[in-house]
Amino acid sequence: MFAEVADDDVEAVVVLWRTCGLTRPWNDPYRDVADARLGETSTVLVGRATRDLPGAAPDDGEAGAAVRAGEVVASAVAGVDGHRGWLYYVAVDPRLQGNGTGRATVVAAEAWLAAQGARAVRLMVRSTNDAVRGFYEHLGYTDQECVVLGRPLGAPDARDAGR
């Protein structure tokens, strides 16, 4: 179900990230995909629907959009900094959230990191995102008792201006 991103997947991945609220105005998601694909110690993994699924019925009772076999429905950017693996842009199509796709995405990314020699894995969750924090805690992730600090490098339009 998971494979490294292909050229034809990039637009679907960016749409997924935007749908899941993972993008920020100061980060160019296309550049983030390109950068991860260029590195020898980083990748973008995508998960595809393995079969057609009917649209889920939202709370209002109307049928939701169907999921088509082969459609990109999950992603994770994974990279190794030496001995630690990092996860970014872990995303699951909202139509499939709550059915194990998120867990499968994290497991696939962790396996990729382990194959690259990572001995531990880290990720960042915005402090206001309690639902996602709970998801990772359920998977065994714990607060590492550290604060992430940052600042931009280079030009004023530098990527991820520490926000």
Secondary structure as UniProt FT lines:
FT   STRAND          2..4
FT   HELIX           7..9
FT   HELIX           10..19
FT   TURN            20..21
FT   TURN            25..26
FT   HELIX           29..38
FT   TURN            40..41
FT   STRAND          42..48
FT   TURN            59..60
FT   TURN            69..70
FT   STRAND          72..80
FT   STRAND          84..92
FT   HELIX           94..96
FT   TURN            97..100
FT   HELIX           101..115
FT   TURN            116..117
FT   STRAND          120..123
FT   TURN            127..128
FT   HELIX           130..138
FT   TURN            139..140
FT   TURN            156..157
//
